Amino acid sequence: MNQFHFIRCVTLALCLLFAATDGYARSKADENYTPQSGQLGKDVIWMPTLHELVDTMLDVAKVTSSDYVIDLGSGDGRTVIAAAKRGAAALGIEYNPDLVEFAKRAATAEGVSRNAKFEKADIFEYDFSKASVLTLFLLPELNMKLRPKILDMKPGTRIVSNTFDMGDWEPDQTIRLTEHSSNYTTAYLWIVPAKVDGPWQFDDGQISFTQKFQKITGTLTMKEQEMMLTGKLEGDNISFNVGGTEYTGAVSGDTISGTRSGGGSWRINR
């Protein structure tokens, strides 16, 4: 072996040794990693949600063991862990790998690692469409960036945000914790509405809905008489009033059917 080849071998061995040692040191350091409130993240700084607000958010979303909860930007995992303690299957999506590992350790320590899972991923690229409950603590502009995907989720999906809104999509419910001095003490709930905008037909007339999120207006035309309607959607449940008659029903694809006040049923089709 010539001298140059010997030096190359020794250099390569030292590099491998240093890389392994550095990886071991970082691995050991990661085990002791503790997130700091206000630390920089990919899209926002990380601020932990108050535990009381976590419970309020899950309460307002009526989370049960039958739910699949996805938390976008899950941080230290507290919302996912709290949902798992209620028996729900829960998943946290977090870009910071240190936070992901921290949350996994926390879930194990709390005894809910079977139900509480965490993935390192970009929330804007992740498919969260299977969630029955979506939780967020993001800035308004990030909520607005996600809003089109959220509105395409299954009707009835509950969306809960800590403090920040969805622009002109008004929340279905708002709860504020007045006993805390923190600026982040508000839970907003939205229920993804079915899409009903446009004309619908029935035997002797037509209903035309104009939809703005969960609110609907429009007209009912029957026997050349046109009457105005106003109403709302809660998931795939619909209710509206026409000329003093209250119509309630359920949206199922291209059909809506239900009952009307005073008796009788109704059914319309696209």
ABEGO torsion letter per residue (X at the ends): XBAAAAAAAAAAAAAAAAAAAAAAAAAAAAAABBBBBGBBBAABBBBBBBAAAAAAAAAAAGBBAABBBBBBGAEAGAAAAAAAAAGBBBBBBBABAAAAAAAAAAAAAAGAAAABBBBBBBAAABBAAABABBBBBBBAAAAAAAAAAAAABBBGBBBBBBGBBAEABBBABBBBBAABABABABBBBBBBBBBABEBBBBAAEBBBBBBBEABBBEBBBBGGBBBBBBBBBBEABBBBBBGGBBBBBBBBEABBBEBBBGEEBBBBBX
